[in-house]
């Protein structure tokens, strides 16, 4: 029987082996391209509007003492990869905007950022916008391939100019300060805004309507007053205004009165407020 020389057999085996390797390389290349295409599509990530999530992230706004900036404090953020913000406001009839990004590399549970009503040069000279009263804060947050957009409406006021009657941007909340004009001037500025999330709720309660926050500059304390919230529907008799107490990290129910679709409570100071009803 005729036999191929050994060197030809070896060459044939080498050729087959090389062919198999080439097929594996080509197959691996196309498989990896498929995986990349699946998990990293070229289309931009579509943002989902997040109006309110009681367990989601939320922002608190504080006015700077001179009223020329806001302090942005974003909470419950540890699981997010990217946070950007757009602050839009009106200054003496002219629309203005400020945008920025929070450095989230440290994966902290909360972040703080100062946002100016105006701009500063490299030499430290600042030009501020005047007459700022109303605006919106839009947060753009991303976690992996999930992206969310949250919009907060705010109103900045000077209590002495407003004669002690503070009002939210949507006009559904009022806080009537019970004090004299000298004390009002000491407060300087207040800001009222709605929240897209809330501190941890009691297990037996849920929220009716919006969650609001009334804040003053740091180290300033809002005077006692009457808080009134106007709701879309008449609250049940069991409905109560609750204030979140940061010192005890808990919600405190207030003595509450209802009249039609309005609910009121006398309070010692500002903070985060919500209307609680029993969880069904």
DRENMAR-475803 format. One line per field, with one value per atom (N, C-alpha, C): residue in three letters; y, x, z. Coordinates in steps of 0.001 Angstrom, whole numbers, always signed. Each point is the difference from the previous one (the first is absolute). Layout:
BEGIN
rest <- c(ala ...)
v <- c(Y ...)
u <- c(X ...)
w <- c(Z ...)
This chain:
BEGIN
rest <- c(unk unk unk unk unk unk unk unk unk unk unk unk unk unk unk unk unk unk unk unk unk unk unk unk unk unk unk unk unk unk unk unk unk unk unk unk unk unk unk unk unk unk unk unk unk unk unk unk unk unk unk unk unk unk unk unk unk unk unk unk unk unk unk unk unk unk unk unk unk unk unk unk unk unk unk unk unk unk unk unk unk unk unk unk unk unk unk unk unk unk unk unk unk unk unk unk unk unk unk unk unk unk unk unk unk unk unk unk unk unk unk unk unk unk unk unk unk unk unk unk unk unk unk unk unk unk unk unk unk unk unk unk unk unk unk unk unk unk unk unk unk unk unk unk unk unk unk unk unk unk unk unk unk unk unk unk unk unk unk unk unk unk unk unk unk unk unk unk unk unk unk unk unk unk unk unk unk unk unk unk unk unk unk unk unk unk unk unk unk unk unk unk unk unk unk unk unk unk unk unk unk unk unk unk unk unk unk unk unk unk unk unk unk unk unk unk unk unk unk unk unk unk unk unk unk unk unk unk unk unk unk unk unk unk unk unk unk unk unk unk unk unk unk unk unk unk unk unk unk unk unk unk unk unk unk unk unk unk unk unk unk unk unk unk unk unk unk unk unk unk unk unk unk unk unk unk unk unk unk unk unk unk unk unk unk unk unk unk unk unk unk unk unk unk unk unk unk unk unk unk unk unk unk unk unk unk unk unk unk unk unk unk unk unk unk unk unk unk unk unk unk unk unk unk unk unk unk unk unk unk unk unk unk unk unk unk unk unk unk unk unk unk unk unk unk unk unk unk unk unk unk unk unk unk unk unk unk unk unk unk unk unk unk unk unk unk unk unk unk unk unk unk unk unk unk unk unk unk unk unk unk unk unk unk unk unk unk unk unk unk unk unk unk unk unk unk unk unk unk unk unk unk unk unk unk unk unk unk unk unk unk unk unk unk unk unk unk unk unk unk unk unk unk unk unk unk unk unk unk unk unk unk unk unk unk unk unk unk unk unk unk unk unk unk unk unk unk unk unk unk unk unk unk unk unk unk unk unk unk unk unk unk unk unk unk unk unk unk unk unk unk unk unk unk unk unk unk unk unk unk unk unk unk unk unk unk unk unk unk unk unk unk unk unk unk unk unk unk unk unk unk unk unk unk unk unk unk unk unk unk unk unk unk unk unk unk unk unk unk unk unk unk unk unk unk unk unk unk unk unk unk unk unk unk unk unk unk unk unk unk unk unk unk unk unk unk unk unk unk unk unk unk unk unk unk unk unk unk unk unk unk unk unk unk unk unk unk unk unk unk unk unk unk unk unk unk unk unk unk unk unk unk unk unk unk unk unk unk unk unk unk unk unk unk unk unk unk unk unk unk unk unk unk unk unk unk unk unk unk unk unk unk unk unk unk unk unk unk unk unk unk unk unk unk unk unk unk unk unk unk unk unk unk unk unk unk unk unk unk unk unk unk unk unk unk unk unk unk unk unk unk unk unk unk unk unk unk unk unk unk unk unk unk unk unk unk unk unk unk unk unk unk unk unk unk unk unk unk unk unk unk unk unk unk unk unk unk unk unk unk unk unk unk unk unk unk unk unk unk unk unk unk unk unk unk unk unk unk unk unk unk unk unk unk unk unk unk unk unk unk unk unk unk unk unk unk unk unk unk unk unk unk unk unk unk unk unk unk unk unk unk unk unk unk unk unk unk unk unk unk unk unk unk unk unk unk unk unk unk unk unk unk unk unk unk unk unk unk unk unk unk unk unk unk unk unk unk unk unk unk unk unk unk unk unk unk unk unk unk unk unk unk unk unk unk unk unk unk unk unk unk unk unk unk unk unk unk unk unk unk unk unk unk unk unk unk unk unk unk unk unk unk unk unk unk unk unk unk unk unk unk unk unk unk unk unk unk unk unk unk)
v <- c(-1204 +1204 +1236 +1030 +1218 +863 +535 +864 +1369 +1022 +1347 +153 +735 +266 +731 -242 +557 +1517 +620 +1459 +595 -761 +479 -123 -1098 -194 +1121 +329 +1069 +1342 +238 +1260 +105 -1169 -20 +265 -600 +215 +1454 +545 +1391 +939 -338 +817 -39 -1217 -152 +767 -138 +683 +1513 +499 +1423 +463 -844 +333 +86 -970 +0 +1259 +361 +1191 +1256 +57 +1162 +122 -1167 +24 +477 -447 +421 +1499 +518 +1431 +827 -412 +730 -80 -1218 -160 +823 +18 +793 +1482 +452 +1418 +429 -803 +354 -155 -989 -166 +1189 +467 +1158 +1248 +134 +1144 -33 -1200 -141 +391 -405 +337 +1506 +619 +1445 +731 -474 +631 -135 -1124 -230 +883 +134 +714 +1441 +388 +1378 +523 +137 +474 +1422 +313 +1328 +1063 -396 +987 +571 +1288 +597 -601 +14 -529 +944 -539 +812 +223 +1279 +330 -284 -490 -245 +1074 +657 +1019 -671 +432 -544 +1122 +46 +1098 -136 -1209 -210 -1480 -297 -1350 +140 -457 +213 -598 -977 -621 +398 +949 +410 +1184 +440 +1156 +1287 +978 +1285 +1086 +1235 +1134 +982 +584 +1093 +1257 +1128 +1274 +951 +681 +992 +1307 +1136 +1263 +383 +572 +552 +1265 +392 +1118 +1281 +236 +1234 -148 -1194 -224 -104 -27 -38 -1408 -1001 -1377 -946 -1220 -1070 -1108 -631 -1176 -1218 -827 -1213 -1193 -669 -1183 -1185 -929 -1148 -1215 -681 -1132 -1305 -1109 -1361 -234 +189 -16 -1088 -835 -919 -949 -339 -1002 +601 +1314 +637 +325 -107 +168 +1429 +733 +1354 +877 +1238 +959 +1347 +514 +1329 +826 +1322 +859 +1192 +492 +1227 +853 +1181 +950 +1117 +131 +1025 +970 +1301 +998 +1284 +878 +1279 +1123 +902 +1134 +1290 +718 +1255 -153 -1092 -223 -681 -342 -660 -1434 -951 -1396 -294 -655 -365 -1492 -545 -1428 -247 -1008 -453 -1522 -590 -1457 -483 -1263 -564 -1495 -601 -1444 -251 -963 -387 -1132 +102 -1071 -1156 -1123 -1128 -1159 +246 -1088 -650 +769 -538 -808 +25 -765 +315 +1280 +407 -19 -41 -21 +1348 +1100 +1328 +904 +1018 +947 +1415 +957 +1395 +858 +969 +854 +1388 +1042 +1372 +422 +603 +463 +1504 +754 +1458 +507 +1097 +772 +1037 -415 +904 -717 +732 -598 +743 -702 +583 -170 +1000 -74 -780 -338 -724 +829 +1314 +870 +116 -663 +6 +1087 +794 +1028 -620 +198 -641 +1043 -367 +803 -848 +499 -786 +521 -940 +365 +534 +1005 +612 -386 +43 -230 -1441 -955 -1418 -410 -597 -425 -1428 -378 -1310 -750 -1319 -795 -1481 -769 -1461 -586 -1133 -784 -1328 -338 -1289 -836 -1187 -930 -1082 -279 -1095 -1024 -1154 -997 -1317 -687 -1238 -1098 -1204 -1204 -1094 -301 -965 +514 -808 +394 +654 +304 +668 +1478 +853 +1450 +613 +917 +616 +1524 +658 +1460 +394 +866 +424 +1524 +560 +1447 +490 +1016 +609 +1478 +458 +1407 +717 +1183 +709 +1484 +595 +1443 +556 +1048 +679 +1302 +217 +1183 +626 +1302 +703 +193 -612 +45 +1404 +956 +1358 +672 -294 +557 -647 -1312 -738 +192 +866 +289 -1260 -931 -1190 -1105 +173 -1052 -630 -1194 -699 -953 -82 -798 -868 -1208 -906 +418 -538 +336 -395 -1076 -436 +623 +860 +711 -917 -1240 -940 -104 +707 +19 +1436 +351 +1296 -209 +882 -19 +1432 +214 +1330 +151 +774 +124 +849 -527 +686 +711 +1145 +739 +1446 +840 +1409 +252 +1188 +319 -38 +313 -39 -1423 -986 -1395 -459 +492 -375 +440 +1189 +516 -830 -591 -810 -1310 -525 -1267 +177 +1189 +359 -660 -1319 -703 -1355 -397 -1361 -566 -1324 -654 -1135 -91 -1093 -779 -1311 -823 -1365 -668 -1353 -1004 -1213 -1039 -1145 -647 -1171 -1303 +82 -1156 +484 -864 +396 -835 +544 -846 -1216 -1037 -1270 +204 -528 +162 -1049 +312 -1037 -1115 -1222 -1158 +45 +716 +17 +1273 +835 +1250 +96 +753 +367 +1472 +557 +1441 +342 +1040 +536 +1348 +142 +1239 +67 +1213 +219 +43 -187 +249 +1334 +877 +1322 +188 +923 +387 +1516 +539 +1432 +178 +677 +112 +1438 +268 +1303 -182 +1092 -163 -790 -709 -771 +917 -513 +721 +979 +130 +796 -936 +480 -826 +703 -729 +577 +145 +1131 +282 -871 -156 -765 +601 -852 +479 -1026 +380 -880 -519 -1320 -647 -484 +347 -452 -603 -1212 -704 -222 +404 -215 -1274 -948 -1306 -70 -927 -192 -554 -867 -614 +291 -126 +223 -1087 +386 -1010 -710 -1261 -691 +585 -317 +511 -475 -1111 -541 +647 +916 +657 +931 -30 +819 +607 +1250 +586 -548 -421 -545 +803 +204 +693 -966 -24 -885 +694 -678 +527 -648 +790 -550 -484 +655 -386 -1407 -394 -1353 -926 +559 -770 -685 +753 -573 +1062 -453 +893 +250 +1244 +370 +493 -632 +409 +1278 +920 +1293 +47 +853 +250 +678 -638 +394 +335 +1020 +356 -83 -434 -94 +858 +595 +761 -198 -762 -356 -727 +561 -669 +608 +776 +593 -613 -136 -604 +899 +291 +992 -504 +596 -326 +1157 +297 +1005 -663 +632 -621 +928 -606 +764 +529 -691 +403 -700 +196 -607 -1410 -473 -1357 -696 -1328 -811 -360 +204 -231 -886 -780 -853 -222 -355 -396 -1516 -540 -1443 -510 -1137 -729 -1458 -756 -1404 -789 -885 -837 -1000 -138 -918 -1333)
u <- c(+863 -863 +886 -444 +788 -235 +1067 -74 +580 -721 +537 +1229 +951 +1171 -434 +729 -356 -61 +925 +23 -1252 -555 -1247 -1168 +16 -1078 +49 +1204 +151 -459 +363 -420 -1524 -614 -1464 -662 +542 -546 +174 +1155 +248 -970 -264 -929 -1409 -424 -1336 -58 +1081 +42 -65 +754 -33 -1392 -673 -1346 -976 +127 -875 +238 +1269 +342 -562 +139 -518 -1513 -688 -1458 -379 +762 -280 +211 +1073 +279 -1096 -374 -1046 -1325 -328 -1252 -8 +1145 +91 -142 +561 -86 -1450 -739 -1393 -865 +339 -765 +206 +1246 +277 -681 -27 -695 -1477 -563 -1424 -265 +904 -165 +103 +993 +176 -1220 -498 -1181 -1210 -38 -1150 +39 +1157 +101 +464 +503 +429 -547 -1315 -588 +443 +23 +441 -1046 -1266 -1029 +153 -296 +105 -1022 +340 -909 -1196 -1202 -1199 -318 -200 -323 -1475 -233 -1357 -326 -1147 -413 -419 +618 -296 -621 -1344 -678 +123 -231 +151 +180 +1007 +258 +395 -851 +295 +1331 +499 +1272 +1133 -266 +993 +831 +929 +842 -822 +470 -674 +1005 -357 +897 -638 +842 -416 +761 -696 +594 +7 +1130 +131 +505 -572 +521 +1300 +928 +1185 -413 +769 -414 -260 +786 -190 -1037 -566 -1024 +525 +1328 +592 +366 -367 +317 -914 -104 -707 +993 -221 +777 -840 +514 -690 +524 -897 +351 -816 +673 -684 +198 -1076 +45 -402 +438 -297 +564 +1300 +643 +1064 +224 +1149 -6 -1160 -76 +62 +205 -47 +1389 +161 +1300 +240 -1057 +157 -1159 +311 -1029 +324 -918 +132 -1214 +157 -1117 -120 -1240 -318 -880 +484 -779 -453 -1304 -572 -795 +184 -684 -201 -823 -280 +540 +769 +565 -451 -917 -534 -493 -738 -607 +887 +1239 +924 +247 -154 +228 +1495 +397 +1392 +82 +1219 +186 +1417 +151 +1308 -3 +1050 +95 +1316 +19 +1227 -122 +1066 +43 +634 -562 +519 +1005 +1135 +1002 -465 -362 -572 +989 +1287 +980 +53 -255 +99 -1232 -1049 -1225 -572 -81 -513 -1528 -562 -1457 -638 +784 -517 +1134 -376 +968 -522 +938 -373 +722 -713 +565 -610 +825 -512 -244 -1161 -360 -245 +761 -100 -1117 -616 -874 +881 +780 +911 +1284 +1108 +1283 +1139 +1145 +1191 +1188 +854 +1203 +1081 +1076 +1116 +656 -150 +564 -865 -1180 -866 -1060 -84 -1034 -1289 -1107 -1262 -1040 -810 -1143 -1246 -914 -1169 -1258 -915 -1299 -877 -785 -859 -1454 -753 -1437 -393 +806 -327 -1075 -1072 -1087 -455 -135 -560 +914 -94 +787 -270 +735 -93 +1409 +94 +1229 -297 +794 -145 +1243 -202 +1099 -17 +1154 +169 +915 -544 +783 +22 +1125 +154 +581 -559 +501 +90 +1248 +151 -685 -895 -742 -1340 -242 -1232 +274 -846 +163 -1338 +47 -1221 +142 -1152 -58 -1013 +437 -873 -43 -1204 -181 -616 +626 -464 -300 -1151 -384 +308 +609 +365 -347 -129 -239 +874 +762 +880 -674 -74 -686 +747 -213 +443 -1223 -24 -1205 -488 +932 -443 -664 +494 -609 -1361 -91 -1257 -974 +349 -839 -329 +948 -134 -843 -522 -808 +835 +510 +839 -865 +283 -827 +872 -447 +738 -169 +851 -51 -1298 -645 -1276 -1198 +253 -1039 -902 +420 -814 +459 +1052 +456 +249 -471 +312 +497 +911 +506 -94 -925 -259 +778 +1091 +890 -647 +43 -594 +1100 +444 +1072 -14 +841 +14 +973 -34 +784 +1501 +430 +1435 +542 -754 +425 -11 -953 -72 +1257 +491 +1192 +1231 +40 +1151 +76 -1134 -12 +634 -153 +589 -693 +237 -550 -575 -1045 -530 -203 -22 -322 -974 -1028 -975 +55 +86 -3 -604 -455 -522 +1136 -207 +1030 -406 +1010 -246 +99 +425 +87 -249 +200 -260 +847 +298 +624 -884 +599 -710 -1324 -1081 -1346 -292 -894 -475 -689 +115 -531 -1516 -696 -1473 -553 +882 -467 +373 -805 +336 -318 +507 -85 -1165 -730 -1071 +477 +72 +478 +1517 +546 +1435 +711 +1314 +882 +702 +11 +608 +1119 +893 +1036 +62 +71 +166 +1333 +944 +1349 +473 +866 +643 +1499 +767 +1457 +486 +1118 +547 +252 -282 +140 -1144 -930 -1202 -1159 -953 -1143 -1285 -867 -1282 -891 -666 -872 -1260 -687 -1257 -1020 -908 -1000 -1086 -967 -1107 +246 +125 +211 -1339 -305 -1229 +351 -490 +226 -1342 -88 -1210 +186 -918 +82 -979 +238 -900 -1340 +37 -1215 -123 -1216 -196 +710 +809 +701 -968 +273 -839 +205 -892 +121 +1284 +522 +1239 +1254 -177 +1149 +704 +1324 +791 +1198 +297 +1257 +1125 +1080 +1154 +1241 +864 +1273 +1136 +1006 +1139 +995 +319 +941 +1361 +974 +1317 +745 -207 +727 -356 -1266 -428 -145 +225 -122 -1368 -1047 -1345 -1026 -1182 -1107 -821 -433 -820 -1348 -1075 -1345 -380 -653 -383 -1507 -405 -1423 -539 -981 -399 -1484 -333 -1384 -242 -1199 -351 -1227 -11 -1137 -98 -1016 -153 +1266 +703 +1206 +1290 -114 +1171 +258 +1281 +406 +1060 -127 +849 +549 +1132 +599 +879 +9 +897 +1339 +1092 +1319 +1001 +1035 +1046 +1056 +202 +1030 -225 +933 -138 +550 +303 +492 -725 -56 -682 -1388 -1023 -1382 -729 -938 -831 -1328 -1012 -1298 -44 -132 -22 -1434 -246 -1259 +364 -889 +317 +221 +974 +282 -1124 -480 -1129 +545)
w <- c(+0 +0 +0 -782 -99 +1238 +590 +1186 -330 +532 -147 +867 -467 +827 +1274 +1075 +1301 -9 -757 -23 -644 -1009 -615 +967 +765 +997 +1038 +454 +995 -559 -1283 -621 -100 -342 -117 +1340 +1055 +1346 +432 -317 +351 -725 -1278 -786 +597 +402 +616 +1322 +775 +1295 -173 -993 -263 -442 -787 -440 +1161 +934 +1181 +836 +203 +784 -655 -1342 -729 +162 -80 +178 +1398 +1020 +1376 +178 -617 +107 -663 -1220 -725 +748 +493 +741 +1271 +698 +1221 -276 -1114 -359 -197 -788 -268 +1248 +841 +1243 +919 +101 +855 -541 -1347 -593 +339 +24 +320 +1441 +921 +1409 +202 -657 +113 -535 -1133 -601 +905 +750 +859 +1239 +626 +1256 -148 -1137 -222 -1313 -102 -1249 -301 -1266 -414 +304 +167 +262 +1395 +198 +1334 +963 +1275 +1014 +140 -24 +134 +1469 +371 +1388 +302 +1203 +484 +1030 -162 +966 +1303 +1095 +1325 +814 +35 +690 +1506 +536 +1438 +295 +791 +490 +1466 +941 +1417 +444 -728 +363 -941 -899 -977 +462 -837 +342 +22 +764 +26 +366 -322 +229 +968 +852 +874 -430 -25 -389 +1195 +186 +1062 -608 +371 -522 +712 -736 +651 +739 +997 +854 -776 -1070 -773 -1102 -160 -1020 -1410 -189 -1342 -463 +766 -373 +761 -519 +685 +351 +1139 +387 -352 -888 -444 +799 +715 +778 -527 -701 -600 +889 +340 +927 -685 +628 -455 -1407 -137 -1320 -172 +1007 -28 -1196 -518 -1062 -1398 -120 -1315 -517 -1329 -649 -475 -271 -540 +444 +399 +406 -637 -810 -582 +425 -41 +394 -941 -135 -736 +897 +342 +793 -930 -165 -877 +872 -230 +823 -810 +561 -656 +865 -605 +717 -678 +646 -533 -1438 -243 -1306 -1014 +368 -928 +463 -898 +333 +98 +1082 +237 +291 -112 +272 +490 +842 +476 -28 -550 -119 +586 +392 +546 +203 +461 +251 +1360 +731 +1310 -183 +658 -41 +882 -627 +739 +171 -213 +67 +1379 +1045 +1355 +406 -823 +272 +1388 +315 +1303 +2 +1198 +144 -229 +75 -296 -467 -771 -550 +182 +78 +155 -1023 -556 -1050 +106 -113 -25 -1443 -256 -1342 +61 -756 +16 -903 +424 -882 -689 -970 -668 -357 -52 -384 +682 +143 +614 -938 -62 -827 +736 -710 +621 +1098 -74 +1027 +1241 -24 +1171 +4 -1072 -77 -537 +747 -370 -403 -974 -428 +212 +835 +368 -702 -292 -546 +1137 -306 +1008 -220 +1099 -86 -241 +458 -190 +1005 -497 +880 -267 -1270 -345 -944 +36 -929 +142 -764 +69 +82 +661 +44 -675 -1032 -671 +273 +564 +244 -1073 -581 -958 +668 +355 +726 -781 +69 -773 +874 -188 +667 -1055 -446 -1087 -1247 -560 -1204 +331 +1282 +408 +223 -562 +154 +401 +958 +514 -20 -129 +57 +1067 +925 +1095 +27 +34 -52 +1305 +588 +1243 -241 +471 -132 +1316 -73 +1229 -75 +1188 +111 +1114 -332 +939 +444 +1344 +506 +1175 +180 +1200 +885 +1174 +835 +318 +216 +335 -1196 -1213 -1205 -263 +289 -213 +1161 +966 +1172 +790 -7 +835 -589 -1207 -636 -1115 +231 -970 -809 -1298 -904 -886 -267 -889 -1447 -869 -1422 -665 +487 -583 +698 +1003 +763 +813 +239 +780 +1452 +355 +1393 +419 +1207 +594 +1418 +403 +1381 +503 +946 +535 +1295 -55 +1156 +1088 +1226 +1147 +784 -505 +674 -475 +625 -394 -1143 -559 -1193 +254 +1218 +306 -127 +485 -121 -1449 -780 -1409 -735 +299 -671 +342 +1191 +408 -779 -411 -748 -1373 -580 -1283 -1190 -204 -1159 +412 -724 +129 -1397 -83 -1268 +280 -830 +87 -1306 +99 -1218 +299 -1054 +153 -168 +492 -9 -921 -609 -849 +785 +1247 +885 +1414 +978 +1382 +948 +1189 +1022 +282 +531 +206 +721 -600 +550 +1059 +945 +929 -784 +480 -744 -153 +885 -45 -636 -633 -580 -1478 -740 -1368 -207 -1097 -212 -921 +377 -827 -540 -1320 -584 -60 +50 -144 +1345 -73 +1144 -263 +999 -143 +1022 -330 +944 +79 +1223 +229 +706 -651 +547 +54 +958 +178 -194 -62 -31 +1216 -157 +1106 +1192 +1193 +1275 +252 -935 +219 +315 +804 +401 -391 -700 -388 +1228 +107 +1143 -64 +1156 +8 -961 -486 -937 -248 -802 -371 -1403 -138 -1297 -539 -1251 -651 -1350 -245 -1267 -677 -1251 -800 -819 +152 -667 -1160 -902 -1141 +462 +1007 +530 +1491 +516 +1428 +803 +970 +792 +944 +339 +977 +1401 +909 +1368 +657 -460 +569 -583 -971 -605 +981 +11 +917 -738 +325 -469 +870 -644 +724 -369 +983 -210 +286 -892 +228 +925 +1107 +980 -213 -453 -316 +1238 +1132 +1214 +453 -179 +389 -1200 -1216 -1244 -95 +310 -10 -342 -416 -304 +1268 +190 +1151 -506 +482 -388 +736 -696 +572 +254 +953 +202 -1259 -623 -1347 -70 -790 -277 -1499 -376 -1418 -292 -1194 -468 -1500 -428 -1403 -463 -1009 -510 +557 +1092 +622 +1362 +319 +1255 +628 +1306 +643 +1327 +406 +1295 +436 +1293 +565 +302 -456 +95 +674 +562 +677 -971 -1123 -948 -1332 -941 -1326 -51 -1229 -191 -1135 +65 -1004 +516 -854 +412 -1008 +515 -858 +695 -789 +547 +63 +1214 +216 +119 -611 +190 +303 +652 +286 -1295 +30 -1174 -173 -1237 -266 -533)
